[in-house]
Amino acid sequence: MSTKLLTVLCLLAMCVQLIKPLGYPGLRQRRDFWKIPAAGFLVMMIMVLVRP
């Protein structure tokens, strides 16, 4: 359930980033939208590894 929620949040953040950049360090330009799913994938893999 939490991985699906993380996926949806990543998609929403990507859409927002393409419309108006978020302004966080590393996400100041529209072309940086690819970093959001990369970070989401990393977090998802950590969640899978930690899960019993």
C-alpha positions as CSV (number, residue, x, y, z in Angstrom):
1,M,0.0,0.0,0.0
2,S,2.7,2.5,0.9
3,T,4.6,1.8,-2.3
4,K,1.5,2.7,-4.4
5,L,1.1,5.9,-2.4
6,L,4.7,6.8,-3.0
7,T,4.3,6.2,-6.7
8,V,1.3,8.5,-6.9
9,L,3.0,11.2,-4.9
10,C,6.1,10.9,-7.2
11,L,3.8,11.3,-10.3
12,L,2.1,14.3,-8.8
13,A,5.4,15.9,-7.9
14,M,6.7,15.4,-11.4
15,C,3.6,17.1,-12.9
16,V,4.0,20.0,-10.5
17,Q,7.7,20.2,-11.4
18,L,7.0,20.4,-15.1
19,I,4.4,23.2,-14.6
20,K,6.2,25.3,-12.0
21,P,9.5,24.2,-10.5
22,L,9.5,23.4,-6.8
23,G,12.6,25.5,-6.0
24,Y,14.3,23.0,-3.7
25,P,18.0,22.5,-4.1
26,G,18.5,20.3,-7.2
27,L,14.9,21.0,-8.4
28,R,15.2,24.6,-9.5
29,Q,14.6,24.0,-13.3
30,R,11.8,22.2,-15.2
31,R,14.3,19.7,-16.7
32,D,15.2,18.4,-13.2
33,F,11.8,16.5,-13.0
34,W,13.6,13.1,-13.6
35,K,15.2,13.4,-10.2
36,I,11.9,12.9,-8.5
37,P,11.2,9.4,-9.7
38,A,14.9,8.5,-9.2
39,A,14.6,9.4,-5.5
40,G,11.3,7.7,-5.3
41,F,12.7,4.5,-6.7
42,L,15.5,4.6,-4.2
43,V,13.1,5.1,-1.3
44,M,10.9,2.3,-2.6
45,M,13.9,-0.1,-2.8
46,I,14.8,0.7,0.8
47,M,11.2,0.1,1.9
48,V,11.2,-3.3,0.2
49,L,14.6,-4.3,1.8
50,V,13.5,-3.2,5.3
51,R,10.1,-4.9,5.1
52,P,10.2,-8.3,6.9
